[in-house]
């Protein structure tokens, strides 16, 4: 009688940080929050100037990253 030893399937290598959905969604959400804070701060015009760009970048990043696999 032969005993077959089952070997586990080869484990897939972990994806790099910038291709993982969870951490990248957190970064995108943080970027959106920073843009929001930049928009409503009353002190520096430079922050206000770039707030919309920051909000749009975070939103576009979130839309793209939300399509990544888990």
Secondary structure, DSSP 8 states (H G I E B T S, - for coil): ----------------GGG-HHHHHHHHHHHHHHHHHHHT-SS-HHHHHTHHHHHHHHHHHHHHHTTS--
